[in-house]
């Protein structure tokens, strides 16, 4: 297989959070993995407070000293660094990173959908990319959701 393709499509977003669907595709565009994903909302790409701008990015498997494990890091995000795929259940646990989850669910009382089983969903994400150290990420956004 060539470099894996990760497609993240945002379907719901405000200034606090973004919900997306994410798939990893093989060379024939067959899905190897799919999940929902959670990010911060759009805040003009402000570091630590905003989701990543829509676009195409290189993603590299690297050791994270903060998380003490290998994580997929999104590279070349304008004016940003250390944007990763990692586990989280709530938008406020993310500082510009992306968290996969099994399904949306209201887990607390903030009236925002959260994601369930993020730790195991992240394991599935890593399993789908096993044997690779690079991937391509394409982020798209529904029109008029800002």
LUMKOLVO-377177 format. One line per field, with one value per residue: residue in three letters; x, y, z of N, C-alpha, C in turn. Coordinates in steps of 0.001 Angstrom, whole numbers. Layout:
N
r [ALA,...]
n_x [X,...]
n_y [Y,...]
n_z [Z,...]
ca_x [X,...]
ca_y [Y,...]
ca_z [Z,...]
c_x [X,...]
c_y [Y,...]
c_z [Z,...]
REM end
This chain:
146
r [UNK,UNK,UNK,UNK,UNK,UNK,UNK,UNK,UNK,UNK,UNK,UNK,UNK,UNK,UNK,UNK,UNK,UNK,UNK,UNK,UNK,UNK,UNK,UNK,UNK,UNK,UNK,UNK,UNK,UNK,UNK,UNK,UNK,UNK,UNK,UNK,UNK,UNK,UNK,UNK,UNK,UNK,UNK,UNK,UNK,UNK,UNK,UNK,UNK,UNK,UNK,UNK,UNK,UNK,UNK,UNK,UNK,UNK,UNK,UNK,UNK,UNK,UNK,UNK,UNK,UNK,UNK,UNK,UNK,UNK,UNK,UNK,UNK,UNK,UNK,UNK,UNK,UNK,UNK,UNK,UNK,UNK,UNK,UNK,UNK,UNK,UNK,UNK,UNK,UNK,UNK,UNK,UNK,UNK,UNK,UNK,UNK,UNK,UNK,UNK,UNK,UNK,UNK,UNK,UNK,UNK,UNK,UNK,UNK,UNK,UNK,UNK,UNK,UNK,UNK,UNK,UNK,UNK,UNK,UNK,UNK,UNK,UNK,UNK,UNK,UNK,UNK,UNK,UNK,UNK,UNK,UNK,UNK,UNK,UNK,UNK,UNK,UNK,UNK,UNK,UNK,UNK,UNK,UNK,UNK,UNK]
n_x [836,457,1202,-937,-4269,-5974,-9119,-10863,-13922,-15636,-18761,-20282,-20019,-18932,-17805,-16664,-16508,-15857,-17309,-16661,-16471,-14207,-12145,-9923,-8349,-7583,-5404,-7296,-9376,-10944,-12466,-10485,-10782,-13024,-14430,-15973,-14798,-13456,-12848,-11512,-13439,-13699,-11475,-10124,-7661,-6131,-3496,-3653,-6332,-7991,-9452,-7742,-7031,-9012,-7639,-4742,-2496,662,1079,2732,4114,5216,7207,5744,6753,5126,2779,3973,4174,3966,2460,294,1246,203,1605,3058,990,-276,1377,1365,2162,2782,246,-1838,-3213,-4982,-6336,-9385,-12343,-13888,-14403,-12986,-10725,-8898,-6317,-6109,-5727,-6806,-9367,-10369,-13489,-16025,-18834,-21111,-22132,-23895,-22002,-21471,-22688,-22588,-24000,-22894,-22144,-20188,-17469,-17405,-15456,-12787,-10094,-9875,-10768,-8753,-6706,-7624,-7373,-4570,-3983,-5062,-3228,-933,2438,3092,4668,4094,1435,-1255,-3332,-6519,-8515,-11802,-14612,-18031,-19938,-20724,-20808,-19538]
n_y [-1184,2247,5510,5944,7370,9735,10905,13575,14895,17664,18127,19466,22411,24986,27881,26589,23722,21060,18506,15568,13184,10566,8774,6159,5320,2744,1989,1609,3177,1967,1712,1407,1999,3779,6527,8804,12106,14503,17914,21123,24129,26486,29072,31075,29811,30017,29260,26475,26906,26581,24588,22773,24397,23749,21664,20123,17881,16542,13658,12244,9507,9781,9822,10995,12969,14170,12550,10133,8060,6698,8792,10040,12837,15922,17672,20802,22637,25811,28259,26670,23939,20590,19382,16739,13384,12163,10590,11739,12859,15118,18387,20453,19237,19267,20904,22007,19630,16361,14115,10772,8917,6510,7003,9812,11403,12809,13438,15014,18016,20218,20703,20066,17679,14876,12499,8925,6224,6848,6094,3356,3645,5209,3317,1561,3259,3513,810,486,1911,510,-401,1725,4963,7401,9443,10916,13630,14851,17533,18553,20795,21304,23626,26918,26531,27912]
n_z [0,-758,611,3331,3312,5141,5746,6990,7744,8635,10117,11948,13779,15985,17809,19971,19658,17282,15367,13571,10845,10326,8148,7191,4268,1863,-976,-2989,-2290,-356,2828,5728,8305,10410,12198,14560,15140,17399,17961,18990,18471,15699,15922,14493,13918,16218,18340,20474,20981,18818,16186,13581,10490,7535,4987,3418,4861,5992,7972,10687,12413,15621,18631,21584,24135,26088,26211,26465,24546,21184,18832,16252,14527,13212,10636,9521,10002,9681,11590,13889,16129,17321,16991,17364,16959,19545,22522,23964,25593,25758,24339,25586,26541,24582,22792,20198,18993,17753,18568,18410,18519,19539,19433,19389,22411,25158,27789,29947,31599,29868,27557,25114,22608,23370,22955,22985,24399,23610,24031,23211,20584,19509,19627,17641,15434,15326,14810,12240,10800,11113,10594,9057,8899,7970,6714,4799,5485,4863,5431,5443,5401,6106,4250,5453,8296,10212]
ca_x [0,1133,953,-2369,-5010,-6927,-10053,-11652,-14929,-16387,-20176,-20894,-18950,-19136,-16521,-16108,-16172,-16118,-17520,-16327,-16280,-12847,-11909,-8616,-8622,-6474,-5100,-8493,-10396,-11750,-12211,-9801,-11125,-13855,-14868,-16230,-13673,-13783,-11807,-11959,-14124,-12879,-11134,-9130,-6395,-5375,-2785,-4185,-7744,-8743,-9207,-6806,-7732,-9225,-6507,-4037,-1355,1413,921,3904,4114,6351,7107,5325,7200,3998,1890,4849,3897,3919,1195,316,1302,-125,2719,2899,-205,220,1560,1041,2977,2311,-1145,-1776,-4371,-4860,-7633,-10074,-13791,-14536,-13708,-12094,-9492,-8079,-5699,-5739,-5522,-7985,-9645,-11365,-14422,-16965,-20111,-21374,-23022,-23785,-21377,-21499,-23851,-22293,-24874,-22130,-21905,-18843,-17255,-17218,-14448,-11718,-8833,-9917,-10897,-7400,-5978,-8065,-6750,-3174,-3962,-5317,-2022,214,3441,3361,5149,3609,117,-1748,-4608,-7307,-9587,-12809,-15628,-19329,-20050,-21606,-21007,-18804]
ca_y [0,3538,6297,5935,8614,9966,11968,14078,15825,18313,18309,20298,23225,26349,28384,25720,22365,20534,17066,15132,11774,10333,7459,5845,4603,2055,2443,1523,3980,1157,2131,515,2482,4970,6937,10221,12783,15700,18940,22450,24852,27390,30350,31721,29074,30435,28125,25971,27229,26412,23405,22950,24843,22772,21612,18850,17862,15324,13148,11420,8803,10233,9656,12191,12969,14540,11406,8977,7003,7130,9366,10615,14296,16628,18578,21976,23430,27187,28898,25726,22737,19591,18988,15280,12539,11512,10322,12740,12703,16426,19375,21284,18485,19372,22212,22037,18246,15647,12916,9862,8314,5522,7622,11035,11219,13839,12808,15954,18909,21455,20745,19731,16252,14404,11224,7801,5186,7446,5338,2179,4086,5601,2058,1096,4180,3079,-516,663,2498,-306,-611,3002,6066,8620,9408,12211,14009,15854,18049,19347,21361,21650,25084,27721,26076,28775]
ca_z [0,-765,1815,3672,3231,6225,5384,8109,7234,9710,9803,12967,14345,16459,18299,21015,19250,15943,15251,12219,10556,9845,7566,6622,3027,1208,-2344,-3835,-1603,543,4207,6661,9643,10463,13533,14688,15776,18150,18016,19393,17409,14904,16544,13626,13989,17406,18932,21732,21150,17580,15368,12471,9277,6467,4077,3254,5767,6262,9329,10951,13693,16423,20082,22300,25538,26945,26382,26702,23574,19788,18382,14911,14603,11975,10346,8654,10278,9746,12897,14959,16254,18291,16760,17329,17213,20860,23132,24793,25495,25792,23513,26387,26806,23381,22572,18787,18555,17266,19362,17841,19466,18984,19090,20140,23558,26189,28956,31070,31538,29142,26382,23918,22416,23654,22271,23898,24169,22814,24169,22339,19201,19103,19371,16320,14481,15205,14182,10802,10209,11516,9562,8395,9728,7329,6078,4315,6088,4144,6284,4748,6301,5510,4074,6316,9678,11155]
c_x [879,867,-545,-2974,-6022,-7812,-10910,-12612,-15758,-17827,-20903,-19791,-19493,-17811,-15893,-15694,-16539,-16312,-17341,-16489,-14875,-12749,-10450,-8890,-7377,-6299,-6313,-9666,-11368,-11444,-11544,-10235,-12109,-14255,-15412,-14978,-14152,-12581,-12378,-12710,-13163,-12728,-9952,-7734,-5531,-4789,-3381,-5668,-8604,-8475,-8237,-7591,-7931,-8034,-5921,-2743,-643,1167,2036,3768,5385,6110,6737,5809,6048,3109,2640,4497,3952,2520,1378,222,1049,930,2276,1557,279,222,1259,2069,2321,814,-1161,-3168,-4117,-6249,-8094,-11570,-14535,-13726,-12695,-10824,-8503,-7559,-5218,-5480,-6855,-8149,-10686,-12285,-15374,-18273,-20274,-22353,-22830,-23257,-21351,-22651,-23605,-23109,-24127,-22006,-20439,-18629,-16952,-16039,-13279,-10417,-8817,-10071,-9546,-6537,-6348,-7464,-5302,-3072,-4180,-4084,-753,1147,3801,3913,4733,2225,-196,-3118,-5260,-8465,-10510,-13878,-16902,-19386,-20998,-21838,-20223,-19699]
c_y [1244,4248,6313,7333,8657,11128,12311,15119,16361,18544,19174,21095,24544,26823,27476,24346,22072,19028,16683,13634,11643,8911,7363,4943,3902,2595,2449,2314,3149,1570,1029,805,3632,5250,8351,10826,14102,16634,20173,23067,25769,28718,30962,31122,29499,29210,27761,26190,26926,25054,23776,23451,23688,22830,20218,18918,16512,14947,12134,10775,9174,9943,10998,12111,13299,13343,10097,7769,7581,7625,9921,12129,14903,17711,19738,22676,24870,27747,27984,24602,21824,19298,17478,14648,11899,11345,11506,12508,14026,17433,20169,20541,18602,20794,22328,20666,17624,14364,12049,9311,7362,6174,8917,10755,12401,13177,13729,16937,20195,21625,20587,18218,15947,13138,10134,6940,5667,6643,4144,2554,4548,4356,1498,1952,3764,1716,-413,1195,1708,-558,655,4009,7418,8380,10818,12435,15089,16246,18901,19759,21629,23160,25687,27159,26910,29840]
c_z [0,558,2117,3608,4374,5787,6598,7547,8400,9273,10814,13645,14863,17027,19356,20517,17815,16061,13795,12094,9967,9323,7131,5434,2502,-208,-3269,-3253,-776,1979,5026,8099,9475,11905,13450,15320,16359,18143,18704,18217,16669,15633,15800,13744,15178,18099,20290,21928,19937,16958,14243,11253,8284,5517,4006,4061,5743,7715,9548,12327,14449,17899,20706,23742,26502,27248,26631,25827,22169,19460,16973,15048,13227,11764,9464,8806,10440,11177,14092,14990,17287,18180,16524,17323,18576,21462,23985,24603,25368,24982,24316,26824,25648,23215,21133,18217,18149,18088,18663,18927,18760,18537,19882,21278,24513,27461,30169,30840,30754,27853,25062,23823,22662,22832,23290,23449,23305,22871,23215,20867,18662,18834,18002,15206,14241,14515,12674,10081,10554,10328,8803,9395,9160,6748,5577,4950,5233,5061,5429,5751,5527,5338,5094,7714,10672,11705]
REM end
